[in-house]
Amino acid sequence: MKILVLNGSPKGEKSDTMHITRAFLEGMNDVSANDIQTIHAAFRHIDYCAGCFTCMKNGGECVHHDDMREILDEILDSDLLIWSYPLYCYGMPAPLKALLDRTLPLSSMAMRKVGERYEHVSQADFSRLRYVMICGCGFPNSKHNFEPAAAQFKLCFPGNHTIITVPESPMFNAPEAKSVTEPRLELIKKAGREFAGNGKIAEDLMKVITSPMIPEDQYAKIVNGTVE
């Protein structure tokens, strides 16, 4: 399988969330070897979408001449897209949002009704693509944080999507927290194996993965420097 990781963190490989993503990929590779490529959006030349809709009218040709032409080719050549990013203001960081906006050339101006909403008719065949969102945040609580980002992801990719959200993610970059982060990463590897095997993650496993690693009040005290 060809997997394309779209990393939205300005920290690149040092991203807290990339620890989660790498563990998930390790689990997938335990089942079968995969061709994995990573694009760090913050390090690429991606201009903002001009909203001119030129790309939607002329077969996908954008007015910008930047790295997105190559990135779109990578997307269309992949089987699985993993959108890996830290939560910024309840959404994705600006570099990754710019990349998402610039996928507009994959759609045309024409619309069709699908269920209860309208969608643009695609200009390319990406029906085989599956989508995974892996998002970490610095707050200790899972609820009332990830909902806007998850809602956007579901609307952008209404089919074949899996969403993994992990609170307290800065702990993955803290060596002193290994006693709690390493067991969590092992569970995420297990999730990767399950996903590679049947395209799904068991509900009970997902519930544990997306829960705080240590009690919320304890984490908040550590962050605030008030631990006695």
VOBA-1610 file (N, C-alpha, C; in pm, whole numbers, padded with zeros to 5 digits, always signed):
BEGIN
Met+00084-00119+00000Met+00000+00000+00000Met+00087+00124+00000Lys+00046+00223-00076Lys+00119+00350-00078Lys+00050+00448+00016Ile+00124+00491+00117Ile+00070+00580+00221Ile+00139+00715+00212Leu+00060+00821+00210Leu+00112+00957+00210Leu+00073+01024+00341Val+00174+01063+00418Val+00150+01134+00544Val+00162+01283+00518Leu+00059+01357+00551Leu+00059+01502+00537Leu+00071+01561+00677Asn+00192+01601+00712Asn+00220+01651+00847Asn+00200+01802+00852Gly+00110+01844+00941Gly+00078+01986+00949Gly+00156+02062+01055Ser+00237+01992+01134Ser+00309+02060+01242Ser+00428+02139+01191Pro+00448+02263+01239Pro+00567+02339+01201Pro+00695+02281+01261Lys+00683+02182+01350Lys+00800+02117+01409Lys+00852+02002+01324Gly+00785+01970+01214Gly+00830+01862+01129Gly+00828+01728+01200Glu+00936+01653+01189Glu+00944+01520+01251Glu+00944+01528+01403Lys+00975+01644+01461Lys+00977+01659+01606Lys+00839+01687+01665Ser+00739+01686+01580Ser+00602+01710+01624Ser+00558+01609+01730Asp+00485+01656+01830Asp+00428+01565+01930Asp+00339+01462+01861Thr+00257+01509+01768Thr+00162+01421+01702Thr+00230+01318+01613Met+00347+01349+01561Met+00416+01253+01475Met+00459+01129+01553His+00476+01139+01684His+00502+01019+01764His+00385+00922+01751Ile+00264+00976+01754Ile+00144+00894+01740Ile+00137+00834+01600Thr+00162+00918+01501Thr+00154+00873+01362Thr+00257+00765+01332Arg+00380+00782+01381Arg+00483+00681+01356Arg+00446+00548+01422Ala+00389+00553+01542Ala+00347+00430+01608Ala+00237+00361+01528Phe+00143+00437+01478Phe+00035+00382+01397Phe+00091+00315+01271Leu+00188+00380+01206Leu+00249+00324+01086Leu+00331+00199+01117Glu+00398+00199+01231Glu+00473+00080+01272Glu+00379-00039+01285Gly+00263-00015+01344Gly+00164-00121+01356Gly+00117-00169+01221Met+00095-00078+01128Met+00053-00118+00993Met+00162-00200+00925Asn+00287-00159+00944Asn+00398-00232+00881Asn+00419-00370+00942Asp+00370-00391+01065Asp+00378-00524+01125Asp+00293-00625+01046Val+00189-00574+00983Val+00099-00661+00905Val+00153-00682+00764Ser+00197-00575+00701Ser+00257-00584+00568Ser+00337-00457+00541Ala+00442-00471+00462Ala+00527-00356+00432Ala+00452-00256+00346Asn+00472-00129+00376Asn+00405-00022+00302Asn+00506+00077+00249Asp+00471+00141+00139Asp+00551+00249+00082Asp+00501+00379+00145Ile+00581+00436+00235Ile+00538+00553+00312Ile+00618+00676+00273Gln+00547+00781+00236Gln+00609+00910+00205Gln+00549+01015+00299Thr+00630+01111+00342Thr+00582+01216+00432Thr+00607+01353+00370Ile+00505+01435+00373Ile+00516+01573+00328Ile+00495+01663+00449His+00594+01745+00480His+00582+01842+00589His+00533+01974+00528Ala+00406+02001+00547Ala+00344+02117+00481Ala+00415+02247+00513Ala+00465+02262+00635Ala+00528+02387+00675Ala+00659+02413+00602Phe+00719+02308+00546Phe+00848+02323+00478Phe+00835+02326+00325Arg+00713+02327+00276Arg+00691+02328+00132Arg+00636+02463+00086His+00656+02492-00042His+00605+02617-00100His+00461+02595-00145Ile+00368+02640-00063Ile+00226+02625-00094Ile+00159+02761-00080Asp+00126+02822-00192Asp+00058+02952-00189Asp-00087+02934-00145Tyr-00145+03042-00095Tyr-00285+03036-00055Tyr-00376+03029-00177Cys-00485+02957-00163Cys-00584+02950-00271Cys-00638+03091-00297Ala-00644+03129-00426Ala-00691+03263-00464Ala-00842+03268-00478Gly-00908+03155-00472Gly-01053+03153-00484Gly-01103+03193-00621Cys-01018+03179-00724Cys-01057+03221-00859Cys-01133+03112-00935Phe-01125+02989-00886Phe-01192+02873-00945Phe-01142+02837-01085Thr-01027+02894-01124Thr-00970+02861-01255Thr-00946+02711-01266Cys-00895+02651-01159Cys-00863+02509-01161Cys-00986+02422-01180Met-01101+02470-01135Met-01223+02391-01143Met-01291+02403-01279Lys-01238+02492-01362Lys-01298+02516-01493Lys-01214+02468-01610Asn-01085+02443-01584Asn-00996+02410-01696Asn-00922+02279-01676Gly-00986+02185-01608Gly-00926+02053-01595Gly-00822+02041-01485Gly-00823+02133-01390Gly-00734+02120-01275Gly-00609+02204-01279Glu-00594+02292-01377Glu-00474+02376-01388Glu-00486+02497-01296Cys-00399+02505-01195Cys-00403+02615-01098Cys-00321+02733-01149Val-00357+02853-01104Val-00284+02974-01144Val-00150+02983-01073His-00137+02912-00960His-00012+02914-00886His+00083+02807-00940His+00211+02840-00943His+00313+02744-00985His+00404+02719-00865Asp+00363+02623-00784Asp+00436+02594-00661Asp+00440+02443-00640Asp+00464+02401-00516Asp+00480+02258-00488Asp+00350+02179-00493Met+00236+02246-00500Met+00109+02173-00496Met+00087+02085-00618Arg+00145+02119-00729Arg+00129+02032-00847Arg+00187+01894-00818Glu+00305+01893-00759Glu+00370+01765-00723Glu+00292+01696-00612Ile+00243+01773-00515Ile+00170+01714-00402Ile+00040+01651-00450Leu-00029+01716-00541Leu-00153+01659-00594Leu-00126+01527-00666Asp-00016+01521-00738Asp+00021+01395-00805Asp+00047+01286-00701Glu+00114+01323-00591Glu+00141+01227-00484Glu+00010+01177-00422Ile-00084+01269-00403Ile-00214+01232-00346Ile-00285+01131-00435Leu-00289+01161-00564Leu-00361+01075-00658Leu-00293+00941-00678Asp-00165+00932-00643Asp-00090+00808-00658Asp-00091+00725-00529Ser-00162+00771-00428Ser-00163+00704-00298Ser-00288+00621-00278Asp-00280+00533-00180Asp-00396+00452-00139Asp-00454+00501-00007Leu-00368+00561+00075Leu-00410+00609+00207Leu-00344+00743+00236Leu-00427+00839+00278Leu-00376+00969+00321Leu-00390+00978+00473Ile-00280+01008+00541Ile-00284+01030+00685Ile-00258+01178+00711Trp-00359+01245+00761Trp-00348+01387+00795Trp-00308+01395+00941Ser-00182+01427+00967Ser-00125+01427+01101Ser-00097+01571+01143Tyr-00159+01614+01253Tyr-00137+01753+01293Tyr-00178+01779+01437Pro-00116+01880+01498Pro-00158+01924+01631Pro-00279+02016+01617Leu-00358+02021+01721Leu-00477+02106+01718Leu-00438+02252+01739Tyr-00473+02336+01642Tyr-00448+02480+01651Tyr-00582+02552+01646Cys-00620+02619+01754Cys-00747+02692+01758Cys-00863+02604+01711Tyr-00861+02480+01756Tyr-00966+02381+01730Tyr-00972+02337+01583Gly-00863+02358+01510Gly-00856+02313+01371Gly-00714+02275+01336Met-00683+02271+01207Met-00549+02234+01164Met-00461+02357+01147Pro-00329+02342+01164Pro-00236+02454+01146Pro-00246+02512+01005Ala-00214+02641+00992Ala-00229+02713+00866Ala-00161+02647+00746Pro-00036+02596+00758Pro+00027+02534+00640Pro-00052+02415+00585Leu-00108+02334+00676Leu-00185+02219+00629Leu-00321+02261+00576Lys-00380+02364+00637Lys-00508+02415+00585Lys-00489+02472+00445Ala-00374+02538+00421Ala-00346+02589+00287Ala-00335+02474+00188Leu-00273+02364+00230Leu-00262+02246+00143Leu-00401+02189+00115Leu-00483+02178+00217Leu-00619+02126+00198Leu-00698+02215+00102Asp-00689+02346+00121Asp-00759+02439+00032Asp-00716+02420-00114Arg-00588+02391-00132Arg-00534+02381-00268Arg-00560+02244-00334Thr-00639+02158-00267Thr-00683+02035-00334Thr-00806+02062-00421Leu-00845+02188-00430Leu-00960+02228-00511Leu-00952+02181-00656Pro-00832+02174-00716Pro-00825+02127-00855Pro-00876+01985-00876Leu-00895+01910-00769Leu-00946+01774-00783Leu-01097+01775-00806Ser-01161+01891-00788Ser-01305+01903-00804Ser-01339+01995-00920Ser-01461+01983-00972Ser-01510+02070-01079Ser-01618+02162-01022Met-01662+02258-01103Met-01768+02348-01059Met-01902+02277-01050Ala-01918+02169-01125Ala-02045+02096-01126Ala-02076+02038-00989Met-02203+02037-00954Met-02246+01983-00825Met-02346+01869-00846Arg-02351+01782-00745Arg-02453+01677-00745Arg-02496+01654-00601Lys-02620+01609-00584Lys-02671+01586-00451Lys-02636+01444-00407Val-02573+01434-00292Val-02537+01305-00233Val-02599+01300-00094Gly-02701+01216-00078Gly-02772+01214+00049Gly-02846+01345+00071Glu-02813+01413+00180Glu-02882+01538+00214Glu-02802+01662+00181Arg-02689+01647+00112Arg-02608+01764+00081Arg-02555+01756-00061Tyr-02504+01870-00110Tyr-02445+01876-00244Tyr-02293+01867-00235Glu-02233+01801-00334Glu-02088+01790-00342Glu-02044+01825-00483His-01920+01873-00495His-01865+01899-00627His-01829+01767-00694Val-01852+01760-00824Val-01814+01643-00902Val-01663+01646-00922Ser-01599+01535-00899Ser-01453+01531-00906Ser-01402+01538-01050Gln-01278+01589-01064Gln-01211+01592-01193Gln-01107+01480-01205Ala-01092+01403-01097Ala-00996+01292-01096Ala-01057+01176-01020Asp-01005+01057-01045Asp-01057+00938-00977Asp-00972+00909-00853Phe-01028+00939-00736Phe-00958+00905-00612Phe-01051+00823-00523Ser-01137+00745-00586Ser-01236+00664-00514Ser-01170+00558-00426Arg-01049+00516-00461Arg-00983+00410-00383Arg-00919+00465-00255Leu-00906+00596-00246Leu-00836+00657-00132Leu-00911+00636+00000Arg-00833+00608+00103Arg-00884+00607+00240Arg-00815+00720+00316Tyr-00880+00766+00424Tyr-00831+00884+00493Tyr-00827+00860+00645Val-00714+00897+00704Val-00699+00888+00849Val-00658+01025+00902Met-00725+01070+01004Met-00689+01194+01074Met-00628+01155+01208Ile-00506+01199+01232Ile-00440+01177+01361Ile-00408+01315+01419Cys-00471+01346+01530Cys-00459+01481+01585Cys-00432+01475+01735Gly-00331+01549+01779Gly-00301+01559+01921Gly-00323+01701+01969Cys-00348+01715+02099Cys-00363+01851+02153Cys-00300+01859+02291Gly-00275+01979+02337Gly-00207+02001+02463Gly-00298+02009+02583Phe-00429+02000+02560Phe-00522+02000+02672Phe-00541+01857+02722Pro-00581+01841+02848Pro-00598+01706+02902Pro-00731+01640+02869Asn-00829+01719+02828Asn-00961+01661+02805Asn-00986+01632+02657Ser-01050+01518+02632Ser-01079+01477+02495Ser-01201+01550+02439Lys-01299+01577+02525Lys-01422+01641+02480Lys-01408+01793+02481His-01486+01856+02390His-01490+02001+02377His-01357+02059+02330Asn-01284+01981+02250Asn-01159+02027+02189Asn-01150+01985+02042Phe-01164+01856+02017Phe-01141+01802+01883Phe-01263+01808+01791Glu-01380+01839+01844Glu-01503+01828+01767Glu-01503+01910+01637Pro-01458+02037+01637Pro-01459+02113+01511Pro-01368+02053+01404Ala-01249+02009+01443Ala-01156+01949+01346Ala-01212+01819+01292Ala-01271+01738+01379Ala-01329+01611+01336Ala-01447+01634+01242Ala-01529+01735+01272Ala-01644+01766+01186Ala-01598+01808+01047Gln-01494+01892+01040Gln-01440+01934+00911Gln-01389+01814+00832Phe-01318+01724+00901Phe-01260+01608+00833Phe-01369+01518+00777Lys-01476+01499+00853Lys-01586+01415+00807Lys-01655+01475+00685Leu-01667+01608+00682Leu-01731+01673+00568Leu-01642+01671+00445Cys-01511+01687+00466Cys-01418+01684+00352Cys-01403+01544+00296Phe-01405+01445+00384Phe-01385+01306+00343Phe-01496+01219+00400Pro-01616+01230+00344Pro-01733+01164+00403Pro-01728+01011+00400Gly-01645+00954+00315Gly-01635+00809+00309Gly-01496+00761+00341Asn-01486+00641+00396Asn-01356+00576+00420Asn-01264+00658+00511His-01318+00715+00617His-01233+00793+00707His-01227+00731+00846Thr-01113+00753+00911Thr-01090+00710+01049Thr-01027+00827+01123Ile-01075+00856+01243Ile-01029+00973+01318Ile-00973+00928+01453Ile-00846+00965+01478Ile-00779+00934+01604Ile-00739+01065+01670Thr-00792+01093+01786Thr-00759+01217+01858Thr-00700+01182+01994Val-00588+01245+02028Val-00516+01209+02150Val-00485+01336+02232Pro-00543+01349+02351Pro-00510+01463+02436Pro-00376+01442+02506Glu-00326+01547+02569Glu-00200+01542+02645Glu-00081+01501+02558Ser-00088+01532+02429Ser+00015+01484+02336Ser+00155+01542+02359Pro+00174+01659+02423Pro+00311+01704+02450Pro+00391+01605+02535Met+00323+01516+02605Met+00392+01418+02687Met+00477+01323+02603Phe+00442+01306+02474Phe+00520+01215+02390Phe+00662+01266+02364Asn+00683+01395+02383Asn+00817+01453+02366Asn+00888+01473+02500Ala+00829+01419+02607Ala+00888+01434+02741Ala+00945+01300+02786Pro+01078+01283+02786Pro+01138+01155+02826Pro+01092+01107+02964Glu+01067+01200+03056Glu+01028+01162+03191Glu+00886+01103+03197Ala+00813+01112+03085Ala+00675+01060+03082Ala+00666+00923+03015Lys+00780+00860+02990Lys+00780+00733+02916Lys+00697+00624+02983Ser+00687+00629+03113Ser+00612+00524+03182Ser+00465+00521+03143Val+00414+00636+03096Val+00274+00640+03051Val+00262+00651+02900Thr+00361+00714+02835Thr+00350+00731+02690Thr+00383+00602+02613Glu+00479+00525+02662Glu+00516+00403+02589Glu+00402+00302+02584Pro+00330+00278+02694Pro+00213+00189+02685Pro+00107+00241+02588Arg+00089+00373+02585Arg-00010+00430+02493Arg+00034+00410+02348Leu+00162+00429+02320Leu+00213+00407+02185Leu+00199+00262+02142Glu+00213+00170+02237Glu+00192+00028+02205Glu+00047+00003+02164Leu-00046+00068+02231Leu-00187+00055+02195Leu-00214+00116+02057Ile-00144+00224+02026Ile-00161+00287+01895Ile-00104+00197+01785Lys+00006+00129+01816Lys+00059+00030+01721Lys-00043-00081+01697Lys-00108-00125+01804Lys-00212-00226+01791Lys-00324-00176+01700Ala-00359-00049+01717Ala-00462+00010+01631Ala-00418+00009+01485Gly-00289+00037+01462Gly-00236+00032+01326Gly-00245-00107+01267Arg-00220-00208+01350Arg-00231-00347+01302Arg-00376-00381+01268Glu-00468-00339+01353Glu-00609-00364+01326Glu-00654-00294+01198Phe-00611-00170+01182Phe-00650-00094+01063Phe-00595-00159+00937Ala-00470-00203+00944Ala-00409-00268+00827Ala-00478-00400+00796Gly-00529-00467+00900Gly-00591-00597+00880Gly-00732-00591+00826Asn-00813-00497+00877Asn-00953-00494+00833Asn-01009-00355+00807Gly-00921-00254+00811Gly-00965-00118+00780Gly-01041-00051+00892Lys-01043-00113+01010Lys-01116-00057+01123Lys-01034-00070+01252Ile-01074+00007+01352Ile-01014-00002+01485Ile-01127-00031+01583Ala-01109-00131+01668Ala-01213-00170+01762Ala-01254-00052+01850Glu-01381-00043+01877Glu-01435+00070+01953Glu-01374+00081+02092Asp-01355-00033+02158Asp-01299-00028+02294Asp-01153+00017+02293Leu-01078-00024+02189Leu-00939+00020+02177Leu-00933+00169+02147Met-01019+00215+02058Met-01022+00358+02024Met-01056+00442+02146Lys-01145+00392+02229Lys-01184+00466+02349Lys-01065+00488+02442Val-00980+00387+02455Val-00862+00400+02541Val-00760+00494+02478Ile-00735+00478+02349Ile-00635+00560+02280Ile-00668+00709+02289Thr-00795+00741+02280Thr-00836+00882+02276Thr-00864+00939+02415Ser-00833+00865+02519Ser-00854+00912+02656Ser-00726+00973+02712Pro-00734+01053+02816Pro-00613+01109+02879Pro-00522+00998+02933Met-00391+01021+02927Met-00295+00922+02975Met-00279+00928+03126Ile-00294+01048+03182Ile-00292+01065+03328Ile-00414+01149+03363Pro-00456+01149+03489Pro-00573+01228+03527Pro-00563+01374+03482Glu-00674+01428+03439Glu-00676+01564+03384Glu-00619+01667+03480Asp-00659+01660+03607Asp-00612+01761+03703Asp-00462+01749+03729Gln-00411+01625+03725Gln-00267+01604+03744Gln-00189+01663+03627Tyr-00239+01640+03506Tyr-00172+01694+03387Tyr-00172+01848+03392Ala-00287+01905+03427Ala-00296+02051+03433Ala-00198+02109+03535Lys-00181+02041+03648Lys-00086+02088+03750Lys+00057+02082+03698Ile+00089+01976+03622Ile+00223+01965+03565Ile+00250+02078+03468Val+00154+02103+03380Val+00168+02211+03281Val+00180+02347+03350Asn+00104+02365+03454Asn+00104+02493+03525Asn+00219+02507+03624Gly+00298+02398+03638Gly+00412+02403+03730Gly+00373+02410+03874Thr+00258+02349+03907Thr+00209+02357+04045Thr+00210+02223+04116Val+00284+02126+04062Val+00292+01994+04125Val+00377+02005+04252Glu+00326+01951+04360Glu+00400+01959+04487Glu+00504+01847+04495
//
